[in-house]
Amino acid sequence: MNTIKEIALNGILVATIAHGAIGLSLVWDKVLLQKKGTQNLVSYVFWLGAISIFGLVLIAFGFKLPPWHVAALGFSAGVLDLIASYFYYWALKSGEASEELAAMGGFGPVATALIAAALLNNSLGKGRTGFIIMTLGGFCMFFSEKTPLKQMLPKILIASGAFGLMNVLQKIVFNETNFVSGYVFFTLGTFAGSMALLIPPSWRRQVFEKSDSADAPKNRFWYFVNRFLAGVGSFLVVYAISRTSPELVQAISGVRYAIVFVGAYAVTKWRPSWFQEDFRTGPLLIKAAGTGLVIAGLVISALQGGTGAQ
């Protein structure tokens, strides 16, 4: 029984499972963002935030009203999550899935580490070596691509910074209150952010407009199925942050890249009508090296302990 509890509380393992689930959902996100009925970005992100309200079911499992400043930080983290997600999916929609994830794999952990250095004390603990190796893996993957920097980089930097600040705010909240209480206010912030997207009339029309495509209902069904998978992954990411350092959790996002890389290759090879990406021998070798660095960093972090600094 103690072994099961130790596994459940291991932040490194939880984060790895979480990013793996999100990686699978991102491959399908890329497919859906090319299809009518789900390709509208504002509508896509709106429903992403709106369905987060179901996170309030956790109120029955140990919710306690935290101090107002802790609640405000949790709420702000939720709003930041939706802002970051908008730029994240914008980059995913406009570029290749593997390129976008590679960029996030490098810049995301660095942004989180810089913000954590200013707001948290020794957040990484013993996980510094694994963090550095995983981040190098992310940059290795990024530079393997002929990335359209002028188009992609601004979106990636905004998403990385917003996700980084969100992760650190979440950790501060979890240091001050229990997981359920912090997550409830995070959920409220994400939901409020999605409701704010309805304020501009043009965005409101985009959210509720109906597609004439015969495939639209089918695409929307798979959108919500995929959102459930992504929601499970996102929930586990937040839980992992409550158990270990936010920089380390963000660095483990390289696992997403490995999943997306394999998924994008499979789609390009067997279902090119969905989407196609460029896979050449040189970049393939560099990506393999980057993936190896991410795996090595995960192993080192696990050996050093998965709970990190609290």
Legacy VTK file of the C-alpha trace (Angstrom):
# vtk DataFile Version 3.0
C-alpha trace
ASCII
DATASET POLYDATA
POINTS 310 float
0.000 0.000 0.000
2.844 2.365 0.836
4.435 1.611 -2.545
1.239 2.624 -4.368
1.082 5.824 -2.332
4.728 6.636 -3.090
4.095 6.177 -6.827
1.019 8.426 -6.690
3.013 11.121 -4.883
6.033 10.964 -7.214
5.968 14.277 -9.063
8.341 13.127 -11.827
6.234 10.072 -12.685
2.958 11.998 -12.545
4.379 14.739 -14.780
5.655 12.156 -17.290
2.224 10.498 -17.555
0.569 13.922 -17.780
2.753 15.204 -20.603
2.375 11.896 -22.438
-1.424 12.265 -22.385
-1.187 15.886 -23.512
1.194 14.877 -26.312
-1.381 12.425 -27.665
-4.093 15.081 -27.481
-1.906 17.616 -29.304
-1.499 15.308 -32.298
-5.273 15.100 -32.575
-5.565 18.858 -31.938
-3.395 19.418 -35.006
-5.746 17.208 -37.036
-8.862 18.976 -35.757
-7.453 22.472 -36.322
-7.301 21.677 -40.034
-10.963 20.619 -40.221
-14.113 22.671 -40.646
-16.228 22.967 -37.538
-13.231 22.975 -35.186
-10.639 25.123 -36.964
-11.828 28.458 -35.515
-9.159 29.318 -32.943
-11.248 31.581 -30.680
-14.035 28.996 -30.505
-11.498 26.229 -29.942
-9.899 27.990 -26.958
-13.255 29.157 -25.580
-14.561 25.604 -25.182
-11.182 24.572 -23.793
-11.731 26.999 -20.906
-15.495 26.603 -20.603
-15.417 22.868 -19.902
-12.839 23.424 -17.170
-15.753 24.360 -14.914
-16.233 20.630 -14.290
-13.135 20.857 -12.102
-15.410 22.289 -9.423
-16.519 18.749 -8.573
-13.388 18.637 -6.420
-15.077 20.990 -3.936
-16.537 17.879 -2.295
-13.057 16.439 -1.659
-11.444 18.684 0.922
-12.043 22.272 -0.222
-11.241 24.957 2.346
-11.521 28.671 1.635
-7.914 29.976 1.501
-6.814 33.551 2.347
-7.982 36.053 -0.276
-4.491 36.687 -1.678
-3.945 32.941 -2.201
-7.339 32.655 -3.916
-6.452 35.627 -6.137
-3.147 34.029 -7.165
-4.910 30.758 -8.010
-7.543 32.615 -10.022
-4.857 34.621 -11.862
-3.002 31.408 -12.712
-6.193 30.083 -14.300
-6.593 33.211 -16.459
-2.950 32.949 -17.516
-3.533 29.335 -18.518
-6.148 30.391 -21.080
-3.979 33.257 -22.402
-1.017 30.906 -22.793
-3.219 28.262 -24.415
-4.451 30.769 -27.023
-0.927 31.540 -28.217
0.067 27.892 -27.865
-2.709 26.674 -30.155
-2.196 29.628 -32.500
1.382 28.475 -33.028
0.224 24.855 -33.375
-2.367 25.852 -35.986
-0.021 28.007 -38.062
3.091 25.802 -38.075
4.173 22.188 -37.897
3.208 20.390 -34.686
6.725 19.045 -34.152
8.294 22.499 -34.661
5.976 24.211 -32.195
6.413 21.582 -29.489
10.175 21.617 -29.990
10.254 25.370 -29.431
8.126 25.069 -26.283
10.385 22.251 -25.080
13.294 24.690 -25.037
11.835 28.074 -24.148
9.126 26.890 -21.712
11.426 25.469 -19.018
13.800 28.449 -19.270
10.939 30.928 -18.807
9.639 28.944 -15.834
13.107 28.721 -14.263
13.736 32.467 -14.595
10.396 33.349 -13.015
10.821 30.719 -10.299
14.273 32.079 -9.468
12.683 35.432 -8.706
9.616 34.184 -6.826
10.575 30.819 -5.281
13.481 29.744 -3.085
15.567 26.821 -4.427
12.571 25.426 -6.278
14.569 22.837 -8.230
16.254 21.298 -5.211
18.230 18.252 -6.347
16.602 18.242 -9.786
18.901 20.856 -11.360
20.992 18.406 -13.402
17.988 16.612 -14.868
16.337 19.959 -15.631
19.372 21.221 -17.562
19.666 18.007 -19.600
15.940 17.965 -20.472
16.017 21.643 -21.454
19.035 21.034 -23.688
17.046 18.229 -25.291
14.211 20.662 -26.001
16.546 23.177 -27.643
18.233 20.382 -29.597
14.849 19.441 -31.055
14.057 23.096 -31.755
17.235 23.765 -33.724
16.751 20.586 -35.754
13.916 22.353 -37.565
14.042 25.092 -40.185
11.619 27.020 -38.055
9.943 30.199 -39.428
11.141 32.279 -36.471
9.489 35.551 -37.486
6.066 33.877 -37.552
6.413 31.433 -34.687
8.764 32.917 -32.106
6.550 35.782 -30.794
3.702 33.337 -30.126
6.043 30.808 -28.512
7.688 33.414 -26.265
4.328 34.753 -25.058
3.014 31.232 -24.444
6.235 30.209 -22.658
6.217 33.270 -20.423
2.530 32.915 -19.575
2.837 29.191 -18.856
5.980 29.851 -16.801
4.295 32.481 -14.624
1.215 30.276 -14.330
3.294 27.320 -13.114
5.092 29.409 -10.503
1.864 30.995 -9.242
0.359 27.523 -8.911
3.329 26.380 -6.831
3.015 29.424 -4.555
-0.685 28.660 -4.086
-0.028 24.989 -3.292
2.601 26.025 -0.749
-0.089 28.055 1.030
-3.126 25.767 0.796
-4.106 22.211 -0.088
-4.284 20.915 -3.658
-8.086 20.853 -3.941
-8.537 24.423 -2.716
-5.849 25.736 -5.060
-7.156 23.808 -8.051
-10.731 25.059 -7.550
-9.647 28.700 -7.851
-7.390 27.832 -10.799
-10.440 26.309 -12.521
-12.535 29.388 -11.777
-9.869 31.580 -13.370
-9.723 29.481 -16.533
-13.516 29.502 -16.816
-13.659 33.279 -16.280
-11.034 33.740 -18.995
-13.151 31.762 -21.445
-16.222 33.876 -20.583
-14.177 37.012 -21.270
-13.705 35.787 -24.847
-17.440 36.378 -25.346
-17.167 40.126 -24.685
-15.983 41.240 -28.177
-19.012 40.792 -30.492
-16.896 39.398 -33.337
-15.375 36.734 -31.072
-18.812 35.892 -29.649
-20.092 35.265 -33.180
-17.092 33.031 -33.895
-17.768 30.935 -30.791
-21.427 30.278 -31.557
-21.457 30.245 -35.351
-22.438 26.942 -36.930
-20.359 25.335 -39.647
-22.057 24.231 -42.861
-19.710 21.277 -43.101
-21.398 17.884 -42.854
-18.449 16.685 -40.779
-18.772 19.490 -38.204
-20.820 17.535 -35.566
-18.433 14.581 -35.863
-15.410 16.863 -35.530
-16.898 18.574 -32.488
-17.559 15.198 -30.875
-13.914 14.223 -31.265
-12.928 17.681 -30.028
-14.671 17.072 -26.695
-13.304 13.529 -26.444
-9.847 14.972 -27.011
-10.476 17.732 -24.502
-11.239 15.079 -21.893
-7.850 13.454 -22.566
-6.109 16.825 -22.473
-8.038 17.724 -19.315
-6.787 14.615 -17.539
-3.242 15.478 -18.611
-3.577 19.109 -17.509
-5.002 18.072 -14.151
-2.050 15.746 -13.593
0.391 18.521 -14.570
-1.108 20.772 -11.892
-0.948 17.921 -9.387
2.695 17.273 -10.310
3.491 20.941 -9.689
2.011 20.561 -6.222
4.461 17.671 -5.626
7.699 18.964 -7.205
9.310 22.066 -8.717
7.449 23.833 -11.561
10.655 24.121 -13.647
11.131 20.372 -13.561
7.515 19.709 -14.520
7.872 22.134 -17.433
11.135 20.527 -18.536
9.424 17.137 -18.650
7.187 18.606 -21.360
9.863 17.243 -23.694
7.918 13.988 -23.348
5.116 15.719 -25.234
7.523 16.387 -28.074
8.573 12.755 -28.326
4.904 11.696 -28.501
4.028 14.418 -31.014
7.093 13.629 -33.108
6.130 9.948 -33.389
2.463 10.814 -33.917
3.182 13.415 -36.605
5.470 10.978 -38.393
2.765 8.281 -38.315
0.086 10.656 -39.610
2.369 11.957 -42.373
3.207 8.411 -43.434
-0.196 6.706 -43.153
-2.799 9.499 -43.095
-1.293 12.400 -45.114
-4.787 13.722 -45.870
-5.005 14.772 -42.201
-1.759 16.773 -42.227
1.809 16.398 -43.463
5.154 17.399 -41.958
8.689 17.402 -43.290
10.841 14.505 -42.030
14.358 14.374 -43.453
17.338 12.259 -42.382
19.396 15.066 -40.793
16.653 16.522 -38.587
15.537 12.998 -37.678
18.947 12.219 -36.194
19.069 15.488 -34.256
15.539 14.935 -32.950
16.525 11.444 -31.840
19.472 12.935 -29.931
17.158 15.515 -28.336
14.708 12.815 -27.329
17.596 10.857 -25.810
18.567 13.905 -23.724
14.991 14.268 -22.465
14.907 10.589 -21.468
18.319 10.875 -19.784
17.138 13.937 -17.860
14.020 12.070 -16.746
16.093 9.142 -15.481
18.479 11.431 -13.581
15.591 13.389 -12.064
13.852 10.174 -11.001
17.033 8.859 -9.384
17.439 12.138 -7.492
13.889 11.948 -6.172
10.563 12.844 -7.687
9.195 15.171 -5.065
11.696 17.963 -5.419
11.719 21.020 -3.277
8.496 21.830 -1.567
LINES 1 311
310 0 1 2 3 4 5 6 7 8 9 10 11 12 13 14 15 16 17 18 19 20 21 22 23 24 25 26 27 28 29 30 31 32 33 34 35 36 37 38 39 40 41 42 43 44 45 46 47 48 49 50 51 52 53 54 55 56 57 58 59 60 61 62 63 64 65 66 67 68 69 70 71 72 73 74 75 76 77 78 79 80 81 82 83 84 85 86 87 88 89 90 91 92 93 94 95 96 97 98 99 100 101 102 103 104 105 106 107 108 109 110 111 112 113 114 115 116 117 118 119 120 121 122 123 124 125 126 127 128 129 130 131 132 133 134 135 136 137 138 139 140 141 142 143 144 145 146 147 148 149 150 151 152 153 154 155 156 157 158 159 160 161 162 163 164 165 166 167 168 169 170 171 172 173 174 175 176 177 178 179 180 181 182 183 184 185 186 187 188 189 190 191 192 193 194 195 196 197 198 199 200 201 202 203 204 205 206 207 208 209 210 211 212 213 214 215 216 217 218 219 220 221 222 223 224 225 226 227 228 229 230 231 232 233 234 235 236 237 238 239 240 241 242 243 244 245 246 247 248 249 250 251 252 253 254 255 256 257 258 259 260 261 262 263 264 265 266 267 268 269 270 271 272 273 274 275 276 277 278 279 280 281 282 283 284 285 286 287 288 289 290 291 292 293 294 295 296 297 298 299 300 301 302 303 304 305 306 307 308 309
